[in-house]
Amino acid sequence: MNALHINGSPHANGCIYTVLNIIAKKLENKKHIITFLLMLASMVTFAQNKVQSTTTLLGSWSGKLDLGVANLTLVFNLEQADGYVTVTMDSPDQSVKGIGCYKDFLSDDSLAVSVKQLNLTYAARLKDGKLDGTFTQNGMSLPLVLIKGEEVLNRPQTPKPPFPYETEEVTFRNESDGATLAGTLTWPVGYNAKSEKKPIVLLFVTGSGEENRDEEIFDHKPFLVIADYLARQGIASLRYDDRATGASVGGDLKNATSEDFARDAAAGLEYLRSLKAFSKVGLIGHSEGGLIGFMLAAQGKTDFLVSLAGPGVKGDTLIASQQNRMVEIYGGKGTMTADSVRHSPEIQQVPWYKWFIDYDPSANIAATRCPVFALNGDRDFQVISSLNLTAIERLLPKSKKNVTKEYAGLNHLFQHCNTGLMNEYRQIEETISPEVLSDIAEWINALK
């Protein structure tokens, strides 16, 4: 599931983030720097004082701010524009780009910039080919050394061609919502349409917000990685761009809730059945996608379900728990309650959140009769394993085919991590734990 995004709309990347302006009040000193950039980024304008027309510092300079509890990547971009040098700042670990900086001073070997809306400054001098300086925000000063160029991310699990299987670009239609969903149907290795033996197929359903078929986040493509692995294990899959996202068109996005997205997923399941090419048609959903999976499973629309960090408790309880966990990771004491979540202005302004805080998945989980594999990482602070996975295990009807599993050391994206905080997602090279991939394929193939 996705974040409670700072501008009040659900954001992509399959996570439930936090309402940062609520928890920021509970943090002090260095911790403000982690949250404050996101809190006010949407308010930043590109204030530029046009005093310098050229400099040897042109280009991008990147470095890591050591906050003690975490490192935060910052990038300063110096570009020639209309005969003058403009400076912008990125915080890629927080998906924030293009924050306009005011140039207090700029020469061929020195730089001093500020962002008044964020109450921050950065001043540095070129030394041994690096910008050696000090980053200051809200009275806290930290050393920050920048090197020329942007950070190159390594994503070793991202599949690269040639592939030993076939893929097909397809579309399916949710007529009731006027949405045409575009996706990639991946046939398993060795698939033969003339064979009497039909493969199992999975429909991928992303977390909340506008996400593409790969559920792409910080150059990670977890759904692509999973689909590739499953194809090599004899399992077909269909992953699709969310409505009005990527190649998908139509469907109300601004006012949509999980019920609307569930109809999109239901249309995908119906499409797969219409092909008559598969022995079983199942669903794999991440975060909100897991929630949608239980909604459709309760209606008997899927033959089996893989829930990756799917919520097992009411929305207001889940949001309160995630925010308390984040404060605790930073050394504070979480005091958020379900009631305080319900009275948050950010919640009340967005239809998705208003629906979500009232939604209790208990009845749908209890009504699920198909086989379920529910997974969670014990360092997931967004859908907390001890709360959600326990609830799912308690509510699911007893069946030898149902499995719940908690993975040690994994975050919301099922990466091995240190803290589980979202600022780590981009910095971790692993896209998804190999153990999770293996367990999913083994469980599905056991259903044949």
PyMOL commands that set and color helices and strands:
alter all, ss='L'
color gray80, all
select helices_A, chain A and resi 20-26+30-43+92-94+116-118+175-177+222-232+258-274+288-298+315-329+338-342+345-348+351-358+362-366+385-395+422-424+434-445
alter helices_A, ss='H'
color red, helices_A
select strands_A, chain A and resi 59-66+71-81+84-91+96-106+110-115+120-127+130-137+140-148+167-174+179-186+201-205+236-240+249-250+281-286+305-308+372-377+403-407
alter strands_A, ss='S'
color yellow, strands_A
deselect
rebuild
show_as cartoon
